[in-house]
Amino acid sequence: MPDPSSQTVAPGVRALTAPNPGPMTHAGTRTYLLGRQAVAVIDPGPDDAAHLAAILAALEPGARITHILVTHAHRDHSAAAPALRAATGAPVLAFGPPEAGRSPMMAALAARGDLAGGEGIDRGFRPDRCLRHGEVLAAPEWTLEALHTPGHLSSHLSFALPQAGTLFTGDTVMGWSTTVISPPDGSVGAFRASMALLAARPERLYLPGHGAPVINGPATARAQGAHRGLREAQILAALAEGPQTVAALVRRLYAGLAAPLRPAAARNVLAHLLELAEQGRTALPDAPLMEAEFRLAAG
């Protein structure tokens, strides 16, 4: 019998929650099982033996896992992929290695060596096959479309399940929190473009990598894209008063934020500053970016 801890969250879709709760993971990473006989596993989760056993126990008699799909190479989503591949023989599919899809500016800043970042990245992750934006995967019970949705990570994929009006959004859209954008792997500009892409699609139910299903996904995507626009305006207003460090902007914009969340807020602020630099609206400092003063570009 299937593991009773799995929960049906959409037609033909079951969810398991990994035992890795925390400030950045909510109740834990959500692993989705699509189909009953030829099963796709979306985000196998952290390297945790109990969670791997729960995934295998959730299979129907005679079922087999045919696809292991990874939205992005953060360890809480991808680290179990090698063990699940070894247990089932199924290939691992993703957009590419963690740094795939970085913009030239982010690649240059990463090479500069003073950007830090890389929190939670599964550096050794390599899929068996890379998926292109718009590529379709099919089995007798389901059809999925891969969507490149960078922002949280440059190599982030979402997966559309058109027949159920559902999107698997990984860490791109969640209902309980906006996502962290940490350069060089994250990009505010790419995130806002991804929000527009998803909001324009017909799927309304979003199944995120953490937290409960999002019932009106397009509205949430539009709101989260608009939130980044508001944050950008706040940063520009602060810079109009004079040069600012990342830490000073965090104190100003995130007053009262719990201490465990402040590092993530700092990375979000840095992402906004780098997006403004890429647009030519702020000057890019030569000093280490987390300590440097940013100022509006001359002219």
C-alpha positions as CSV (number, residue, x, y, z in Angstrom):
1,M,0.0,0.0,0.0
2,P,1.2,3.6,-0.6
3,D,2.7,5.4,2.4
4,P,-0.3,7.1,4.2
5,S,1.9,10.2,4.9
6,S,1.6,11.2,1.3
7,Q,-1.1,13.8,0.6
8,T,-3.1,14.2,-2.6
9,V,-2.7,17.9,-3.6
10,A,-4.0,17.9,-7.2
11,P,-5.4,15.3,-9.6
12,G,-2.8,12.7,-10.0
13,V,-0.3,14.5,-7.7
14,R,0.8,13.5,-4.2
15,A,3.1,15.4,-1.8
16,L,5.5,14.4,0.9
17,T,7.2,16.8,3.2
18,A,10.8,16.2,4.1
19,P,11.9,16.4,7.8
20,N,13.9,19.6,7.3
21,P,11.8,22.4,8.8
22,G,13.5,25.8,9.4
23,P,13.3,29.6,8.9
24,M,14.1,29.2,5.2
25,T,12.3,25.9,4.5
26,H,9.0,26.4,6.4
27,A,7.7,23.0,7.4
28,G,10.2,21.3,5.1
29,T,10.8,20.7,1.4
30,R,7.9,19.4,-0.5
31,T,8.5,16.4,-2.8
32,Y,5.8,15.7,-5.4
33,L,4.9,12.4,-7.0
34,L,3.2,12.6,-10.3
35,G,1.3,9.6,-11.7
36,R,0.6,6.2,-10.2
37,Q,2.5,3.7,-12.3
38,A,5.0,5.6,-14.3
39,V,5.9,8.2,-11.6
40,A,7.8,11.4,-11.9
41,V,9.4,12.7,-8.7
42,I,9.7,16.4,-8.5
43,D,12.4,17.7,-6.1
44,P,13.5,14.5,-4.2
45,G,14.6,16.7,-1.3
46,P,17.5,16.7,1.1
47,D,19.9,13.8,1.6
48,D,17.8,12.1,4.3
49,A,17.4,8.3,4.5
50,A,14.0,8.5,6.1
51,H,12.7,10.8,3.4
52,L,14.1,8.6,0.6
53,A,12.3,5.6,2.2
54,A,9.1,7.6,2.4
55,I,9.3,8.4,-1.3
56,L,9.8,4.7,-2.2
57,A,7.1,3.6,0.2
58,A,4.6,5.9,-1.5
59,L,4.7,4.0,-4.7
60,E,1.7,1.8,-5.8
61,P,2.4,-1.9,-6.2
62,G,4.1,-2.4,-9.6
63,A,4.8,1.3,-10.0
64,R,8.2,2.6,-11.0
65,I,9.9,6.0,-10.9
66,T,10.7,7.0,-14.5
67,H,11.8,10.6,-14.0
68,I,13.6,12.5,-11.2
69,L,13.0,16.2,-11.9
70,V,14.9,18.9,-9.9
71,T,13.6,22.5,-10.0
72,H,17.0,23.8,-8.8
73,A,20.3,22.8,-7.2
74,H,19.8,23.8,-3.6
75,R,20.6,20.9,-1.3
76,D,17.2,20.9,0.3
77,H,15.8,20.1,-3.2
78,S,18.5,18.2,-5.0
79,A,20.7,16.3,-2.6
80,A,18.6,13.2,-2.5
81,A,18.7,12.8,-6.3
82,P,21.8,10.5,-6.5
83,A,20.4,8.1,-3.9
84,L,17.0,8.0,-5.6
85,R,18.7,7.5,-9.0
86,A,20.7,4.6,-7.5
87,A,17.6,3.0,-5.9
88,T,15.4,3.3,-9.0
89,G,17.6,3.7,-12.1
90,A,15.6,6.8,-13.2
91,P,17.5,9.6,-14.8
92,V,17.9,13.0,-13.1
93,L,16.6,15.9,-15.2
94,A,17.2,19.7,-14.6
95,F,18.1,22.9,-16.4
96,G,21.8,22.2,-15.8
97,P,24.5,22.6,-13.1
98,P,23.9,25.2,-10.4
99,E,25.6,28.1,-12.3
100,A,23.8,27.5,-15.6
101,G,22.0,30.6,-16.9
102,R,24.1,33.2,-15.0
103,S,24.2,36.6,-16.7
104,P,27.6,37.8,-17.9
105,M,27.6,40.4,-15.1
106,M,26.9,37.8,-12.4
107,A,29.6,35.5,-13.9
108,A,32.1,38.4,-13.8
109,L,31.2,39.3,-10.2
110,A,31.5,35.7,-9.1
111,A,35.0,35.5,-10.7
112,R,35.9,38.7,-8.9
113,G,35.7,36.8,-5.7
114,D,34.2,39.4,-3.3
115,L,30.6,38.7,-3.7
116,A,30.1,35.7,-1.3
117,G,26.8,34.0,-1.8
118,G,26.2,30.4,-2.7
119,E,24.1,29.6,0.4
120,G,22.8,26.1,0.3
121,I,24.1,25.4,-3.3
122,D,24.5,21.7,-4.2
123,R,27.9,22.4,-6.0
124,G,28.3,18.8,-7.2
125,F,24.9,18.6,-8.8
126,R,24.9,17.4,-12.4
127,P,21.8,16.2,-14.1
128,D,21.8,13.2,-16.4
129,R,20.0,15.3,-19.0
130,C,19.5,19.1,-19.3
131,L,16.0,20.4,-20.1
132,R,15.3,23.3,-22.4
133,H,12.7,26.0,-21.7
134,G,9.5,24.7,-23.3
135,E,10.6,21.1,-23.5
136,V,7.7,18.6,-23.0
137,L,8.0,15.4,-21.0
138,A,5.2,12.8,-21.3
139,A,4.1,9.5,-19.8
140,P,0.7,7.7,-20.1
141,E,-0.7,9.5,-17.1
142,W,0.8,13.0,-17.4
143,T,2.4,15.6,-19.6
144,L,4.8,18.2,-18.2
145,E,6.3,21.4,-19.8
146,A,9.6,22.6,-18.4
147,L,9.8,26.4,-17.9
148,H,13.0,28.2,-17.2
149,T,12.2,30.5,-14.3
150,P,15.4,32.1,-13.1
151,G,15.5,34.6,-10.2
152,H,15.9,32.6,-7.1
153,L,18.6,30.6,-8.9
154,S,19.8,31.1,-12.5
155,S,19.1,27.5,-13.3
156,H,15.7,27.3,-11.8
157,L,12.9,25.4,-13.6
158,S,9.2,25.3,-12.9
159,F,7.0,22.5,-14.4
160,A,3.6,23.0,-15.9
161,L,0.9,20.3,-15.7
162,P,-1.6,21.7,-18.1
163,Q,-4.2,18.9,-17.8
164,A,-4.6,19.8,-14.1
165,G,-4.1,23.5,-14.4
166,T,-1.2,23.2,-12.1
167,L,2.4,24.6,-11.9
168,F,5.2,23.1,-9.8
169,T,7.0,26.3,-8.8
170,G,9.9,25.2,-6.6
171,D,11.2,28.2,-4.8
172,T,10.1,30.8,-7.4
173,V,6.5,31.4,-6.0
174,M,5.5,30.4,-2.5
175,G,2.5,31.5,-0.5
176,W,4.1,31.8,2.9
177,S,7.0,34.0,1.9
178,T,8.7,35.7,-1.0
179,T,11.8,33.9,-2.2
180,V,15.4,34.8,-1.4
181,I,17.4,36.2,-4.3
182,S,21.1,35.9,-3.5
183,P,23.7,36.9,-6.2
184,P,25.5,35.6,-8.2
185,D,23.0,32.8,-8.4
186,G,19.9,34.9,-8.0
187,S,18.8,38.0,-10.0
188,V,16.0,40.4,-9.3
189,G,15.6,41.3,-13.0
190,A,15.3,37.6,-13.9
191,F,12.9,37.0,-11.0
192,R,10.5,39.8,-12.2
193,A,10.6,38.4,-15.8
194,S,9.8,34.9,-14.4
195,M,6.8,36.3,-12.4
196,A,5.5,37.9,-15.6
197,L,6.0,34.7,-17.5
198,L,4.1,32.6,-14.9
199,A,1.3,35.1,-14.4
200,A,0.5,35.1,-18.1
201,R,0.0,31.4,-18.2
202,P,-3.4,29.7,-17.6
203,E,-2.4,27.5,-14.7
204,R,-3.9,28.8,-11.4
205,L,-2.9,26.2,-8.8
206,Y,0.8,26.5,-7.8
207,L,2.5,23.7,-5.9
208,P,5.6,25.3,-4.3
209,G,8.8,23.7,-2.9
210,H,7.8,24.8,0.6
211,G,4.4,25.5,2.2
212,A,0.8,24.9,1.2
213,P,-0.6,25.0,-2.4
214,V,-1.1,28.5,-3.7
215,I,-4.7,28.7,-4.9
216,N,-4.6,31.8,-7.1
217,G,-1.1,31.5,-8.5
218,P,-1.1,34.2,-11.2
219,A,-2.3,36.8,-8.7
220,T,0.4,35.8,-6.2
221,A,3.0,36.0,-9.0
222,R,1.9,39.4,-10.0
223,A,1.9,40.6,-6.3
224,Q,5.4,39.2,-5.7
225,G,6.8,40.8,-8.9
226,A,5.2,44.1,-7.8
227,H,6.7,43.7,-4.3
228,R,10.2,43.7,-5.9
229,G,9.3,46.9,-7.7
230,L,8.3,48.5,-4.4
231,R,11.5,47.4,-2.8
232,E,13.5,48.9,-5.7
233,A,11.8,52.2,-5.2
234,Q,12.6,52.2,-1.5
235,I,16.2,51.5,-2.2
236,L,16.4,54.3,-4.8
237,A,14.8,56.7,-2.3
238,A,17.4,55.8,0.3
239,L,20.3,56.3,-2.2
240,A,18.9,59.7,-3.2
241,E,19.7,60.8,0.4
242,G,23.3,59.6,0.1
243,P,25.6,56.5,-0.3
244,Q,24.4,53.4,1.6
245,T,25.9,50.1,2.5
246,V,23.9,46.9,2.4
247,A,23.7,46.7,6.2
248,A,22.4,50.3,6.4
249,L,19.7,49.5,3.9
250,V,18.7,46.3,5.8
251,R,18.3,48.3,9.0
252,R,16.2,50.9,7.2
253,L,14.0,48.6,5.1
254,Y,13.6,45.5,7.4
255,A,13.2,47.1,10.8
256,G,12.1,44.5,13.3
257,L,13.0,41.5,11.2
258,A,14.0,38.5,13.2
259,A,17.8,38.0,13.5
260,P,17.8,34.6,11.7
261,L,16.3,36.2,8.6
262,R,18.6,39.2,8.3
263,P,21.3,37.5,6.3
264,A,18.7,36.6,3.7
265,A,17.4,40.2,3.7
266,A,20.9,41.4,3.1
267,R,21.3,39.2,0.0
268,N,18.0,40.4,-1.3
269,V,19.1,44.0,-0.9
270,L,22.4,43.3,-2.6
271,A,20.5,41.7,-5.5
272,H,18.5,44.9,-6.0
273,L,21.6,47.0,-5.9
274,L,23.3,44.8,-8.5
275,E,20.2,44.9,-10.7
276,L,20.3,48.7,-10.5
277,A,24.0,48.7,-11.4
278,E,23.3,46.5,-14.4
279,Q,20.7,49.1,-15.5
280,G,23.3,51.9,-15.0
281,R,21.3,53.5,-12.2
282,T,23.9,52.8,-9.5
283,A,27.7,52.8,-9.5
284,L,29.3,49.4,-9.0
285,P,31.9,49.8,-6.2
286,D,35.4,48.3,-6.5
287,A,35.4,47.3,-2.8
288,P,33.9,44.0,-1.5
289,L,30.2,44.4,-2.2
290,M,28.7,43.4,1.2
291,E,30.7,46.2,2.9
292,A,31.0,48.8,0.2
293,E,28.9,52.0,-0.2
294,F,26.6,52.1,-3.1
295,R,25.6,55.4,-4.7
296,L,23.4,56.6,-7.5
297,A,25.2,56.8,-10.8
298,A,26.4,60.2,-11.9
299,G,24.2,62.0,-14.4
